[in-house]
């Protein structure tokens, strides 16, 4: 009998990591379900960034294993995780300010057409595809010719999220996506996260602003000084309790 799909898209088991004798993570288990939004939270120094850097191949764990859809994997570099569809959207979005929206959207994946015996960029097609895709997920930009450097933080996040979704990503990792945004832009980015889930993506949101991410998260994984102190479905924990766990390391 053929084995069915794994219950989880990603499982990290017993992840331990030290830097020059300083323990950053100790035996951390972290799982991400299919079409699930997981909030990875904790105070500064809790180990959130280290865990994500291990998941994306930037660091290798000292101990522990990573499974993708039930199969054990090993990432020697970020390129390995990207091959499986893991994409990180940082606060700046990793965009090039001097390029316009369309150029950034298709960065590294251009659409070309034949012009005699050579291939040239099909800029008209790229503009049409990018504009349609962004609009389909609720992202509206003033002009596809607008230089990214003139855009707001929320608009940059939108282009980054849309680009990752369009190019076959399966897991979006958002690092503090709302920390530098206005209230209005924060609401838009949260809607993009909801839209990503509806389209079948799994999302990990790394954040310390619980009031922002509580409405969109399905589950909260809480780290404290390199250890996992909690793993709760949203229905089992209130926003106030999540904040209490971060401050005190426990409930009650």
N, C-alpha and C positions, 0 to 999 in steps of 0.2 A: 504494500500500500504506500502510495506517495505521501511524503510528509507535507503537511499544510504549512501555510505561512506562519512565521513566528508571531507570538502575541505582541512582541515589542519590535519597533523599528531598530532601536539601539539599546544595548545593555552594556554598561561598564561595571565590572565586578572587581571589588577589592583593590581599587586604585590607590596606590601609595606613591608619593613623590617627595623627595628632599632636594634642597639646594644648599650645597656646602655645609651639610650637617643640620640644616634647619628644616624641620618637617613641615611641608606645605599641605599635604593631603595624607590621611591615614585610613586605609581600608574603606574607601568610599564606594558605595554602590549607587549607580545612577541609571535610570532607565527612561526611555522615551517611547510612548506608544504611537501607533499609527493615527494620523489626523488628531494629534494631541498638542495642546499648548502647555508647556511646562515652564513654570517660573522658577529660576534658580536664584535664590536670594541668600543674603547674609551680609554681615557688616564688612567693612574694609579689612582685608587680610584673612577673610574666611576661607579662601581657596577657590572662589568661583572662577576667576580668570585662568588659574592653573588647570582646573578641570576641563574647561573649554579648549584650552591650548593643547591638552592631551587628546581630546576628542577630535581635534582638527589636524593632528599630526605635527604641530609646532614643537611640542615636547613629547618625549617618550616616558611612560611610567616606569618607576623602579620595580613595581610589582603590580599585578592585576591584568585583567583581560578585557578586550572589547569585542562585542558581537554585533554584527549588522544583519538584521533579519534572520537571526538564529545561527549565523555562520561566524566563526571566529576570524577577526581581521587584525592586521597590524599596520599602523601608519608610520612610515619612516619620514614622511614630509607632508606638508599641506596638500601637495598634488595628489597624494594617495587618497585623502579624504574627499577631495573634490571629484575624483573619478566615481565615487559612490553617490555624489549629489549633495555633499555637505557644503553649505555656503555661509560665510560669516558676513553680517552686515554691521559694520562698526558705526560709531557715532558720526563720523565724517562720511561714511558710505563708500570709502575707497574709490571715489570718482576723481576725474581729472578736470579741474576748474576751467582750463582753457578750451575744453571741448564742449560741444553743445549736447543737448539731451539725447539726440539720436546717436551721435558718435559714442557717447558713454554707454548707451543701452546695448550697442552691438560691439563693444570693445572686446577684441579677441575672437569675435564670432560674426564677421561681416557677411552681408548678402552680396553676391557678385553676379555679374552677367557677362556674357561673351561680347566682345567688341573686336570683330575680326578674329585674329588668332590669340588674342589676349583676354584676360579677365579683368574687369574693372568693377569698382564699387557701384552697386545699384542703390544710390542714395535715396531716390524717390521711393523705392520699395521699402527700404529700411525705415524711412520716416513714417510711411503708412502703417507698417507692421507694429512699430514701437508705439505709435499714437493709439492704434486700435487696442493693443494689449493693455496699455496703461489705463485706458478708459474702461475696458472690460472689468478691471479690478478696482475701479473707483478712483483712479488717480488722474487728476486733470492738471496739466501744466499750461502755462500761457502760450508758449510756442515751442515747437520741437527744435527750433533753431536757437533757443535761448542758451547762453553759456551757463554751464552749471555753477560757475563761480559767482554768478549774480543771484542764485536761488537761495531760498531760506533753508534752514536746517531740516525742516519737515519735508520740503520738496525734494531735497537730496536723498533723504531716507526713502521717500516714495520711489524715486527712480532706481535706487539700489535694490529695494525689495522686488520691484517689478522685473528688473533684469534677472535677478536670481531665480525667480519663479518661472520666467520664460525659458531659461536655458536648462531645464531638466533637473533642477534641484529637488531633492526629496526632504531635506532638513534645512531649515533656516535657523541660524543662530544669531540673535540680535543682542548686541552688547550695549547696555544702557541706552536704548533707543529713544527715550524721552527726556533724558537728563538735562538737555540744553534747549528744550523746545517750549514754546508758549502753550497756554492751555488749549487753544484752538488747534495748533499743530499736533499736540499730544493726542487729542481725540482722533485726528485723522490717521495717525500712525497706528493707533489701537484698532481702528476700523480696517486698516490694511492687514493687520495680524488676523483679525476675524475672517477677512476675505481669503487669506492664504489657507487657513484651516478648512474653509468651505470647499476650496479647490483641491483638497486632499493632501496638503503639506503638513508635516509636523514642524513645530516651532519651539525653540528654547529661547526664553527671554531672560537675560541676565540683568538684574536691576536691584537697586536699593530703595526705589520709590514705590512702596507697596500700594499706595492709593491709586497709582497710575495703572499698574498691571493686574490688580485684583479682579477687575471686571472681565478681563479676557482670558485669564489663566484657568486651566482645568485642574491643575495640580501644582502644589508648592513643594519644592525640595529646598531644605534649609541647611546651610553649612555654617559651622561655628568652629573657628580655629582649626580648620583642616579636617574636621570630622562632620559626618552627616548627623544633624541633631533632630531632623524631622522630615517626614515625607507624607503629605496629606492631600487627599482629594479636597477640592474647594468646599464641597458640601459638608466636610468634617471640621473646617477651621474658618474662623472669621478673620477679617482683615486685621482687627485689633490683636487677635491671637498670633497672627503671623509676625506682626511688629514686636509683640512681647517675646516671641521665640528668638528673634534676631537680637534683641537687647539683652535678654536674660539667659538665653540658651535652653530654656525649658518653659513649660506652661505651669501656671499656678505658683 
